[in-house]
Amino acid sequence: MNSEGALPTKVLVVDDERALAAVIASYLTRAGHQVTQAHTGPDAVAQAQAEDPDVIVLDLGLPGLDGVEVCRQIRTFSDCYILILTARGDEVDRLIGLSVGADDYLTKPFSNRELVARVQTVLRRPRRPPAAAAVEEHRVFGDLRIDAAGHEVWMGHHPVALTRTEFDILDVLSSQPRVALSRRQLIDAVWDTAWVGDEHVVDVHVANLRKKLDDDPTEPRYITTIRGVGYRMGRG
C-alpha cells in the first residue's frame, strides 16, 4: 500500500486468459495499485509505452507476440520491474525470459496473494538513486567502470546496457570488493528481505551480467564464483 498522499503505483497485467487477468487485477487493485490490462503481445508493448507502469505482470504465452519478445521490446524503452508468469514445467522459457530482461518469475498455478506480495516487495526497490544521495566516485575494475550514482556502466569507452536487476547486483558486489556474498545476501540487498522464491534466480542474472561484461566464469576478471558460498567482485 502506498503512503498517504503518494500517487498509486501503476501495474500492467498482461495475460490472454481474460478471466485470470481480471482476478489478478482485482487483487492488485484492492492492494492499492492502479491496474490496467492487456491481452495480446502488441497491446502489451503499446500500453507499456503509453502508460509507463512501475510493474508489469507478464504471461509468456501471448497471441501476436510471445511474452519473451514483449519483454525484449519493453526493455528498449523501460526499466520497469517485469514479473513473468510461466507454466510449471517451462524452465527454458523462464531462463529465456530472464535473459531478455525480466526480473523475476512465478510458476502457474500460483496464489494471488503470493503474486501481490511479490509485487509489493519489489515496489520497495527504488527505480532511481535518491536525489539526495552523496555523489560517489566511479568504481573501477580494470576496463570496467561503474557509476553507482549515475546508474551507468562502461567497458573502456563503451557503455554497457544492463537491466535494473543486473545493475543492482553489480552495484552490490562492487560496493564490497573481495567480499563473498551468498545468493540470499544478494536477494536481501537487491530484491528485499521479504522476497520468497527460488534463490537460483540470482545465478541467471549473474550469467547474463557476465555475458554483457564479456567475463568468462572459468577465468573471471570481474565476478568470481565462490563455491559453496556465492559470488564476489574481483579476480579468482
ZANURO-942273 format. One record per residue: residue in three letters; x, y, z of N, C-alpha, C, O in turn; residue number from 1. Coordinates in steps of 0.2 Angstrom, whole numbers, plus 5000, padded with zeros to 4 digits. Example, Ala and Ser with C-alpha at 12.3 -4.5 7.8 and 13.67 -1.06 7.14 Angstrom:
// ZANURO-942273
R res n.x n.y n.z ca.x ca.y ca.z c.x c.y c.z o.x o.y o.z n
R ALA 5066 4972 5039 5062 4978 5039 5066 4984 5039 5071 4983 5042 1
R SER 5064 4989 5035 5068 4995 5036 5064 5000 5039 5067 5006 5040 2
// end
This chain:
// ZANURO-942273
R res n.x n.y n.z ca.x ca.y ca.z c.x c.y c.z o.x o.y o.z n
R MET 5004 4994 5000 5000 5000 5000 5004 5006 5000 5010 5006 5003 1
R ASN 5002 5011 4997 5006 5017 4996 5005 5022 5002 5000 5021 5005 2
R SER 5010 5026 5004 5009 5030 5009 5004 5036 5008 5003 5037 5002 3
R GLU 5001 5039 5013 4996 5044 5012 4999 5049 5008 5004 5052 5009 4
R GLY 4995 5051 5002 4997 5057 4998 5001 5055 4992 5002 5059 4988 5
R ALA 5004 5049 4992 5008 5046 4987 5003 5044 4981 4998 5042 4982 6
R LEU 5006 5045 4975 5002 5043 4969 5002 5035 4969 5007 5032 4971 7
R PRO 4996 5032 4967 4996 5025 4967 5001 5022 4962 5002 5025 4956 8
R THR 5004 5016 4963 5009 5013 4959 5005 5010 4953 4999 5008 4954 9
R LYS 5008 5010 4947 5004 5008 4941 5007 5001 4939 5013 4999 4939 10
R VAL 5002 4996 4939 5004 4989 4937 5000 4987 4931 4994 4988 4930 11
R LEU 5003 4985 4926 5000 4982 4920 5000 4974 4920 5006 4971 4920 12
R VAL 4994 4972 4920 4993 4964 4920 4992 4962 4912 4988 4964 4909 13
R VAL 4997 4957 4910 4996 4955 4903 4995 4948 4903 5000 4944 4905 14
R ASP 4989 4945 4901 4988 4938 4900 4982 4938 4896 4977 4941 4896 15
R ASP 4983 4933 4891 4977 4932 4886 4971 4928 4889 4966 4928 4886 16
R GLU 4972 4925 4895 4966 4922 4899 4963 4928 4903 4965 4930 4908 17
R ARG 4958 4931 4900 4955 4937 4902 4952 4936 4909 4952 4941 4913 18
R ALA 4949 4930 4911 4947 4929 4917 4952 4929 4923 4951 4932 4928 19
R LEU 4958 4926 4921 4963 4926 4926 4966 4933 4927 4968 4935 4932 20
R ALA 4967 4937 4921 4969 4944 4921 4965 4948 4926 4967 4952 4930 21
R ALA 4958 4947 4925 4954 4951 4929 4954 4949 4937 4954 4954 4941 22
R VAL 4955 4943 4938 4956 4941 4945 4963 4944 4948 4963 4947 4954 23
R ILE 4968 4943 4944 4974 4946 4947 4974 4954 4947 4976 4957 4952 24
R ALA 4970 4957 4943 4969 4964 4943 4965 4966 4949 4967 4971 4952 25
R SER 4960 4962 4951 4956 4964 4957 4960 4964 4963 4959 4968 4967 26
R TYR 4964 4959 4964 4968 4958 4970 4973 4964 4970 4974 4967 4976 27
R LEU 4976 4966 4965 4981 4971 4965 4978 4978 4966 4980 4982 4969 28
R THR 4972 4979 4963 4968 4985 4965 4966 4985 4972 4967 4991 4975 29
R ARG 4964 4980 4975 4962 4980 4982 4968 4982 4986 4968 4984 4992 30
R ALA 4974 4980 4984 4981 4981 4987 4983 4989 4986 4988 4991 4989 31
R GLY 4979 4993 4982 4980 5000 4982 4984 5002 4976 4986 5008 4975 32
R HIS 4984 4997 4971 4988 4999 4965 4983 5001 4959 4977 4999 4959 33
R GLN 4985 5005 4954 4982 5007 4949 4983 5002 4943 4989 5002 4941 34
R VAL 4978 4998 4941 4979 4992 4937 4976 4993 4930 4970 4995 4930 35
R THR 4980 4991 4925 4977 4991 4918 4978 4984 4916 4983 4980 4918 36
R GLN 4975 4982 4910 4976 4975 4907 4977 4976 4900 4975 4980 4896 37
R ALA 4981 4971 4898 4982 4969 4890 4982 4962 4889 4983 4958 4894 38
R HIS 4979 4960 4883 4978 4953 4882 4982 4950 4876 4981 4944 4874 39
R THR 4985 4954 4873 4990 4952 4867 4997 4955 4868 4998 4960 4871 40
R GLY 5001 4952 4864 5008 4955 4864 5009 4962 4862 5012 4966 4865 41
R PRO 5006 4963 4856 5007 4970 4853 5003 4975 4858 5006 4981 4859 42
R ASP 4998 4974 4861 4994 4978 4865 4998 4979 4871 4999 4985 4874 43
R ALA 5002 4974 4874 5006 4975 4880 5012 4980 4879 5013 4984 4883 44
R VAL 5015 4979 4873 5020 4984 4871 5018 4991 4871 5021 4996 4873 45
R ALA 5012 4992 4867 5009 4998 4866 5007 5002 4873 5008 5007 4874 46
R GLN 5004 4998 4877 5002 5000 4884 5007 5002 4888 5007 5007 4892 47
R ALA 5013 4998 4888 5018 4999 4892 5022 5006 4890 5024 5009 4894 48
R GLN 5022 5007 4884 5025 5013 4881 5021 5019 4883 5023 5024 4885 49
R ALA 5014 5018 4883 5010 5024 4884 5009 5025 4891 5008 5031 4893 50
R GLU 5009 5020 4895 5007 5021 4902 5013 5021 4907 5012 5024 4913 51
R ASP 5019 5019 4905 5025 5019 4909 5023 5016 4916 5024 5019 4921 52
R PRO 5021 5009 4916 5020 5006 4923 5026 5005 4927 5032 5005 4925 53
R ASP 5025 5005 4933 5030 5003 4938 5032 4996 4938 5038 4994 4939 54
R VAL 5027 4991 4937 5027 4984 4937 5023 4981 4931 5018 4984 4930 55
R ILE 5026 4976 4928 5022 4973 4923 5022 4965 4925 5027 4962 4926 56
R VAL 5016 4963 4926 5015 4955 4927 5013 4952 4920 5008 4954 4917 57
R LEU 5018 4948 4917 5018 4946 4910 5018 4939 4909 5022 4935 4911 58
R ASP 5012 4936 4906 5012 4929 4905 5016 4928 4898 5016 4933 4894 59
R LEU 5019 4923 4898 5024 4922 4892 5020 4919 4886 5022 4920 4880 60
R GLY 5014 4916 4887 5010 4913 4881 5005 4918 4879 4999 4918 4881 61
R LEU 5007 4922 4874 5003 4928 4872 5002 4927 4864 5006 4925 4861 62
R PRO 4996 4929 4862 4995 4930 4854 4998 4936 4852 4999 4941 4855 63
R GLY 5000 4936 4845 5003 4942 4842 5010 4942 4843 5014 4941 4838 64
R LEU 5013 4943 4849 5020 4942 4851 5020 4938 4857 5016 4939 4862 65
R ASP 5025 4934 4858 5025 4930 4864 5028 4934 4869 5031 4940 4868 66
R GLY 5028 4932 4876 5030 4936 4881 5037 4938 4881 5039 4943 4883 67
R VAL 5041 4933 4878 5049 4934 4878 5050 4940 4873 5054 4945 4875 68
R GLU 5047 4940 4867 5048 4946 4863 5045 4952 4866 5048 4958 4865 69
R VAL 5039 4952 4869 5036 4958 4873 5041 4961 4878 5042 4967 4878 70
R CYS 5044 4956 4882 5049 4958 4887 5055 4962 4883 5058 4967 4885 71
R ARG 5058 4959 4878 5063 4961 4874 5062 4968 4872 5066 4973 4872 72
R GLN 5056 4969 4869 5054 4976 4866 5053 4981 4872 5055 4987 4871 73
R ILE 5050 4979 4877 5049 4984 4883 5056 4986 4885 5056 4992 4888 74
R ARG 5060 4982 4886 5067 4984 4888 5071 4989 4884 5075 4992 4887 75
R THR 5068 4990 4878 5072 4995 4874 5069 5002 4876 5072 5007 4874 76
R PHE 5064 5003 4880 5062 5010 4882 5060 5010 4890 5058 5016 4892 77
R SER 5060 5005 4894 5058 5005 4900 5062 5001 4905 5064 4995 4903 78
R ASP 5063 5003 4911 5067 4999 4916 5062 4997 4922 5064 4995 4927 79
R CYS 5055 4997 4920 5050 4994 4925 5052 4987 4927 5055 4983 4923 80
R TYR 5049 4985 4933 5050 4978 4935 5046 4974 4931 5040 4975 4931 81
R ILE 5048 4968 4929 5044 4964 4925 5044 4957 4928 5050 4954 4929 82
R LEU 5038 4955 4930 5037 4948 4933 5034 4944 4928 5028 4945 4927 83
R ILE 5037 4938 4926 5034 4934 4921 5031 4928 4924 5032 4926 4930 84
R LEU 5025 4926 4921 5021 4920 4923 5022 4914 4918 5022 4915 4912 85
R THR 5024 4909 4921 5026 4903 4916 5022 4897 4919 5020 4896 4925 86
R ALA 5021 4892 4915 5019 4885 4917 5024 4882 4921 5030 4883 4920 87
R ARG 5022 4877 4925 5027 4874 4930 5033 4871 4927 5038 4871 4929 88
R GLY 5032 4868 4921 5037 4864 4918 5042 4868 4913 5046 4866 4910 89
R ASP 5040 4875 4912 5043 4878 4906 5050 4882 4909 5050 4888 4909 90
R GLU 5055 4878 4911 5061 4881 4914 5065 4884 4908 5067 4890 4909 91
R VAL 5065 4882 4902 5068 4885 4896 5065 4892 4895 5069 4897 4895 92
R ASP 5058 4893 4895 5055 4899 4894 5057 4904 4900 5058 4910 4899 93
R ARG 5057 4901 4906 5059 4906 4912 5066 4909 4911 5067 4914 4912 94
R LEU 5071 4904 4909 5078 4906 4908 5078 4911 4902 5082 4916 4903 95
R ILE 5074 4910 4897 5075 4915 4891 5072 4921 4893 5074 4927 4891 96
R GLY 5066 4921 4897 5063 4927 4899 5067 4931 4903 5068 4938 4903 97
R LEU 5071 4928 4908 5076 4932 4912 5082 4934 4908 5084 4940 4910 98
R SER 5084 4931 4903 5089 4933 4899 5088 4939 4895 5093 4943 4893 99
R VAL 5081 4940 4893 5080 4946 4889 5077 4952 4893 5075 4957 4891 100
R GLY 5078 4951 4900 5076 4957 4904 5071 4957 4909 5070 4962 4913 101
R ALA 5068 4951 4910 5063 4950 4916 5067 4950 4922 5073 4948 4922 102
R ASP 5064 4952 4927 5067 4952 4934 5066 4946 4938 5070 4944 4942 103
R ASP 5060 4943 4937 5058 4938 4942 5053 4934 4938 5050 4936 4933 104
R TYR 5051 4928 4942 5045 4924 4939 5041 4921 4944 5044 4920 4950 105
R LEU 5035 4919 4942 5031 4915 4946 5028 4909 4942 5027 4910 4936 106
R THR 5028 4903 4944 5025 4897 4940 5018 4896 4942 5016 4897 4947 107
R LYS 5014 4895 4936 5007 4893 4937 5006 4886 4939 5010 4882 4937 108
R PRO 5001 4884 4943 4997 4889 4947 5000 4892 4953 5005 4889 4956 109
R PHE 4998 4898 4954 5001 4902 4960 4996 4905 4964 4990 4906 4962 110
R SER 4997 4907 4970 4992 4910 4974 4992 4918 4972 4997 4921 4971 111
R ASN 4986 4921 4972 4986 4928 4970 4989 4932 4976 4991 4937 4975 112
R ARG 4988 4929 4982 4991 4933 4987 4999 4933 4987 5002 4938 4989 113
R GLU 5002 4927 4984 5009 4927 4983 5011 4932 4978 5016 4936 4979 114
R LEU 5007 4933 4973 5009 4937 4967 5008 4945 4970 5013 4949 4969 115
R VAL 5003 4946 4974 5003 4953 4976 5008 4954 4981 5011 4960 4981 116
R ALA 5010 4949 4985 5016 4950 4990 5022 4952 4986 5026 4956 4988 117
R ARG 5023 4948 4980 5029 4949 4976 5029 4956 4973 5035 4959 4973 118
R VAL 5024 4958 4971 5023 4965 4968 5025 4970 4973 5028 4975 4972 119
R GLN 5022 4969 4979 5023 4974 4985 5030 4974 4987 5033 4980 4988 120
R THR 5033 4968 4987 5040 4968 4989 5045 4972 4984 5049 4976 4986 121
R VAL 5044 4971 4977 5048 4974 4973 5047 4981 4972 5052 4985 4971 122
R LEU 5041 4984 4974 5040 4991 4974 5044 4995 4979 5044 5001 4979 123
R ARG 5047 4991 4984 5051 4994 4989 5058 4996 4986 5062 4999 4989 124
R ARG 5059 4993 4980 5066 4994 4977 5065 5001 4973 5061 5002 4969 125
R PRO 5070 5006 4974 5070 5012 4971 5071 5011 4963 5076 5007 4962 126
R ARG 5067 5015 4959 5069 5015 4952 5075 5019 4950 5078 5018 4945 127
R ARG 5076 5024 4954 5082 5028 4953 5086 5030 4959 5083 5029 4965 128
R PRO 5092 5031 4959 5096 5033 4965 5093 5039 4968 5090 5043 4965 129
R PRO 5092 5039 4975 5089 5045 4978 5093 5051 4976 5099 5052 4976 130
R ALA 5089 5057 4975 5092 5063 4973 5097 5066 4978 5102 5069 4976 131
R ALA 5095 5065 4984 5100 5067 4990 5106 5063 4991 5110 5065 4996 132
R ALA 5106 5058 4988 5112 5053 4989 5119 5057 4988 5119 5061 4983 133
R ALA 5124 5055 4992 5130 5058 4991 5133 5056 4984 5132 5050 4982 134
R VAL 5136 5060 4981 5140 5058 4974 5145 5054 4976 5150 5055 4980 135
R GLU 5145 5048 4973 5150 5043 4974 5155 5043 4968 5153 5043 4962 136
R GLU 5162 5042 4969 5166 5042 4964 5165 5035 4960 5162 5030 4963 137
R HIS 5167 5035 4954 5167 5029 4950 5171 5023 4953 5176 5024 4955 138
R ARG 5168 5017 4952 5172 5011 4955 5175 5008 4948 5171 5008 4943 139
R VAL 5181 5007 4949 5185 5005 4943 5188 4998 4944 5191 4997 4949 140
R PHE 5187 4993 4940 5190 4986 4940 5192 4985 4933 5189 4982 4929 141
R GLY 5199 4986 4932 5202 4985 4925 5198 4990 4920 5198 4996 4921 142
R ASP 5195 4987 4915 5192 4991 4910 5185 4993 4912 5181 4997 4909 143
R LEU 5182 4990 4917 5176 4991 4919 5175 4997 4924 5179 4997 4929 144
R ARG 5170 5001 4922 5169 5007 4927 5162 5008 4928 5158 5007 4924 145
R ILE 5160 5008 4935 5153 5008 4937 5152 5015 4940 5155 5017 4945 146
R ASP 5147 5019 4938 5145 5025 4941 5138 5023 4945 5133 5023 4942 147
R ALA 5139 5022 4951 5133 5020 4955 5128 5025 4955 5122 5024 4955 148
R ALA 5130 5032 4956 5125 5037 4957 5122 5038 4950 5116 5040 4950 149
R GLY 5125 5038 4945 5123 5039 4938 5119 5033 4935 5116 5034 4930 150
R HIS 5120 5027 4938 5117 5021 4936 5119 5019 4929 5116 5018 4924 151
R GLU 5126 5020 4928 5129 5019 4922 5135 5014 4922 5139 5014 4928 152
R VAL 5136 5010 4917 5142 5005 4917 5145 5006 4911 5142 5007 4905 153
R TRP 5152 5006 4911 5156 5007 4905 5161 5002 4904 5164 5000 4909 154
R MET 5163 4999 4898 5168 4995 4897 5173 4999 4892 5172 5000 4887 155
R GLY 5178 5002 4895 5183 5006 4891 5179 5012 4890 5176 5016 4895 156
R HIS 5178 5014 4884 5174 5020 4882 5167 5018 4879 5163 5022 4877 157
R HIS 5165 5012 4880 5158 5010 4878 5154 5008 4884 5155 5005 4888 158
R PRO 5148 5011 4883 5143 5010 4888 5140 5003 4888 5140 5000 4882 159
R VAL 5138 5000 4894 5135 4993 4894 5128 4994 4896 5127 4997 4901 160
R ALA 5123 4991 4892 5116 4992 4894 5114 4986 4898 5115 4980 4896 161
R LEU 5113 4987 4904 5111 4982 4909 5103 4983 4911 5101 4989 4911 162
R THR 5100 4978 4913 5094 4979 4916 5094 4981 4923 5100 4981 4926 163
R ARG 5089 4983 4926 5089 4986 4933 5092 4981 4938 5096 4983 4942 164
R THR 5090 4975 4937 5092 4970 4942 5099 4968 4941 5103 4967 4946 165
R GLU 5101 4968 4934 5108 4966 4933 5113 4972 4936 5118 4971 4939 166
R PHE 5111 4978 4935 5114 4984 4938 5115 4983 4946 5120 4984 4949 167
R ASP 5109 4982 4949 5108 4982 4956 5113 4976 4959 5116 4977 4964 168
R ILE 5113 4970 4955 5118 4965 4958 5125 4967 4957 5129 4966 4962 169
R LEU 5127 4970 4951 5134 4973 4951 5135 4978 4956 5141 4979 4958 170
R ASP 5130 4983 4957 5131 4988 4962 5133 4985 4969 5138 4988 4972 171
R VAL 5129 4980 4971 5130 4977 4977 5137 4974 4978 5141 4975 4983 172
R LEU 5139 4970 4973 5145 4966 4973 5151 4971 4972 5156 4970 4976 173
R SER 5151 4976 4968 5156 4981 4968 5157 4986 4973 5162 4989 4974 174
R SER 5152 4986 4977 5152 4991 4983 5156 4987 4989 5158 4991 4994 175
R GLN 5157 4981 4988 5160 4977 4993 5165 4972 4990 5165 4966 4991 176
R PRO 5170 4975 4986 5175 4971 4983 5179 4966 4987 5181 4968 4993 177
R ARG 5180 4960 4985 5183 4955 4988 5179 4951 4994 5182 4947 4997 178
R VAL 5173 4954 4995 5169 4951 5000 5164 4946 4996 5161 4948 4992 179
R ALA 5164 4939 4998 5160 4934 4996 5153 4935 4998 5152 4935 5004 180
R LEU 5148 4936 4994 5141 4937 4996 5137 4931 4993 5137 4928 4988 181
R SER 5133 4928 4998 5128 4922 4996 5123 4924 4992 5121 4930 4991 182
R ARG 5119 4920 4989 5113 4921 4985 5108 4925 4989 5105 4930 4987 183
R ARG 5107 4922 4995 5102 4925 5000 5104 4933 5001 5100 4937 5002 184
R GLN 5111 4934 5003 5113 4941 5004 5111 4945 4998 5109 4951 4999 185
R LEU 5113 4943 4992 5111 4947 4986 5104 4948 4985 5102 4953 4983 186
R ILE 5100 4943 4986 5092 4944 4986 5090 4949 4991 5086 4953 4990 187
R ASP 5093 4948 4997 5091 4953 5003 5092 4960 5000 5088 4965 5002 188
R ALA 5098 4961 4997 5100 4968 4995 5097 4970 4989 5095 4976 4989 189
R VAL 5096 4966 4984 5093 4968 4978 5086 4968 4977 5082 4972 4975 190
R TRP 5083 4962 4980 5075 4961 4980 5073 4964 4986 5070 4970 4986 191
R ASP 5073 4960 4991 5070 4963 4998 5071 4957 5003 5071 4951 5001 192
R THR 5072 4958 5009 5072 4953 5014 5066 4949 5014 5066 4943 5017 193
R ALA 5060 4951 5012 5054 4948 5012 5053 4943 5006 5048 4940 5006 194
R TRP 5058 4944 5001 5057 4940 4995 5057 4933 4996 5061 4930 5000 195
R VAL 5052 4929 4993 5052 4922 4994 5052 4919 4987 5048 4921 4983 196
R GLY 5056 4914 4985 5056 4911 4979 5063 4907 4978 5066 4905 4983 197
R ASP 5064 4905 4972 5070 4901 4970 5076 4905 4970 5077 4910 4966 198
R GLU 5081 4904 4975 5087 4909 4975 5091 4908 4969 5095 4912 4968 199
R HIS 5090 4903 4965 5095 4902 4959 5093 4907 4954 5096 4907 4949 200
R VAL 5088 4911 4955 5086 4916 4950 5092 4921 4950 5094 4924 4945 201
R VAL 5096 4921 4955 5102 4925 4956 5107 4923 4950 5111 4927 4947 202
R ASP 5108 4916 4950 5113 4913 4945 5111 4915 4938 5116 4917 4934 203
R VAL 5105 4916 4936 5103 4918 4929 5105 4925 4928 5108 4926 4923 204
R HIS 5104 4929 4933 5105 4936 4932 5113 4937 4932 5115 4941 4928 205
R VAL 5117 4934 4936 5124 4934 4936 5127 4932 4929 5131 4935 4926 206
R ALA 5124 4926 4926 5126 4924 4920 5125 4929 4914 5129 4930 4910 207
R ASN 5119 4932 4915 5118 4937 4910 5122 4943 4910 5125 4946 4905 208
R LEU 5124 4945 4916 5128 4950 4918 5135 4949 4915 5139 4953 4912 209
R ARG 5138 4943 4916 5144 4941 4914 5145 4941 4906 5150 4943 4904 210
R LYS 5139 4939 4903 5139 4939 4896 5140 4946 4893 5144 4948 4888 211
R LYS 5137 4951 4896 5137 4958 4894 5144 4961 4896 5146 4966 4893 212
R LEU 5147 4959 4901 5154 4961 4903 5159 4957 4900 5165 4959 4901 213
R ASP 5158 4952 4895 5162 4948 4892 5167 4945 4898 5173 4945 4897 214
R ASP 5164 4942 4903 5168 4940 4909 5167 4932 4909 5162 4930 4910 215
R ASP 5172 4929 4907 5172 4921 4907 5172 4919 4914 5177 4920 4918 216
R PRO 5167 4915 4916 5167 4912 4923 5173 4908 4924 5174 4907 4930 217
R THR 5176 4904 4919 5182 4900 4921 5188 4904 4922 5193 4901 4925 218
R GLU 5188 4910 4919 5194 4914 4920 5191 4921 4922 5192 4926 4918 219
R PRO 5188 4922 4927 5184 4929 4928 5189 4935 4929 5194 4934 4933 220
R ARG 5187 4940 4926 5191 4946 4928 5187 4951 4933 5190 4955 4936 221
R TYR 5180 4950 4933 5176 4954 4937 5172 4950 4943 5173 4952 4949 222
R ILE 5168 4945 4941 5164 4942 4945 5166 4935 4946 5166 4931 4941 223
R THR 5168 4933 4952 5171 4926 4954 5166 4922 4958 5163 4925 4962 224
R THR 5165 4916 4955 5160 4911 4959 5164 4908 4965 5170 4906 4964 225
R ILE 5162 4909 4971 5165 4906 4977 5161 4900 4979 5155 4900 4981 226
R ARG 5163 4894 4977 5160 4888 4978 5157 4887 4985 5161 4888 4990 227
R GLY 5151 4885 4986 5148 4884 4992 5146 4890 4996 5143 4890 5001 228
R VAL 5147 4896 4993 5146 4902 4996 5141 4907 4991 5135 4908 4992 229
R GLY 5144 4909 4986 5140 4913 4981 5145 4917 4976 5149 4914 4972 230
R TYR 5145 4923 4976 5149 4927 4972 5153 4933 4975 5151 4935 4981 231
R ARG 5158 4935 4972 5162 4941 4974 5165 4945 4969 5166 4942 4963 232
R MET 5166 4951 4970 5169 4955 4964 5177 4955 4965 5179 4955 4970 233
R GLY 5180 4953 4960 5187 4953 4960 5189 4946 4956 5185 4942 4956 234
R ARG 5195 4946 4954 5198 4940 4950 5198 4934 4955 5198 4935 4961 235
R GLY 5198 4928 4952 5198 4922 4956 5205 4921 4959 5206 4916 4963 236
// end
